[in-house]
Amino acid sequence: MKTIQCLKDVKIPDDVTVTVKSRKVTVTGKRGTLFKDFSHLRLDIRMINKKTLRVEKWFSSRKELAAVNTVCSHIQNMFTGVLKVSVSFLS
């Protein structure tokens, strides 16, 4: 059985700037910039407003719906990376 629509909203913290262009997400914060490409997944990622990001999947099975939660978790981990952890791995 297929689910018609599944969506999940991600709240963006105050000190973070997010840009989304064709399933490529860039997160910028006080500790640097992180980039993640989700173009291999068939889902929609878009900004609802400056503080809300929506991940949405249409007509999918149960296993495909797991991608929505996975993408939201990746984006939240990117927020942690640009706010709390040093992004410099070259030193």
N, C-alpha and C positions, 0 to 999 in steps of 0.2 A: 504494500500500500504506500502511496506517495503522499507526502504532506504538501499542501499548496504553497504555504509561505511560512518561513521561519525568520525571525529577526531578533537582533539583540543590540542594545545601545551601550556605548562605552562613554563614560563621563571623562572629559579631558581635564586634568589638573590646571590650576591657575597659571603656573610658571612654565607651561608647555605650549608650543605651537605645533600644530599638525597640518600637513598638506596631503591631499589624496589626489592622484591623477592616474586613471586607468589601472586601478588595483595596485598601485605602488604608493606605499605610505612612508612619509618622511616625518620624523619626530625631532623637534629641536627644543633643547632645554639649557639650563645653566651649565651643564657639564659636557655639552657637545650635541652632535647630531647623529641620529641612527636612521637607517633606511632599510626597508623590507619590501620585497617584491612578492605579491600574492597573485600574480597573473596566471599561474598554473591552476588556480582554483576557479571554479565557475560559481562565483557569488558577486554580489554588489557591495561595494564599500563606498560610502558617501558621507559628507558632512551635513548634518541637520542644521546646526548653528555653530558658533565658535567654540562651544563647550560640549558638543555632543557629536559622536561619530556613530553611524549605523552600519552594521554588517547584516546583510540580508541574502537569503537563499530561497529560490522558487522551485517548486516541483521536484522534490528530492526524497530519497529513501532515508531510512533511519541512520545508516552509516554515513551518508553524505551530509546529514545535519550536524554531525560531530565537527565538521570543518568550521561551522559558525563559532562554536565555543573555542576552538583551537585558535582561530584568527583573533578573537577578542582577547584571549590570554596572551598571545604574542604581542599585541599592541599594548596591553597593560604592562607587560614586562619591559617594553621599550620605554614607557614612561618612567619606570623605576631606574632604568639604565641612564637616562639623561638627567635625572634628579638626584640620585643617591650615589651611583657608582662612577668611578673615573672611566672614561671611554678610551683613554690612551693605553693601547696594548703594545706599543712599540718601545717603551722604555724598559 
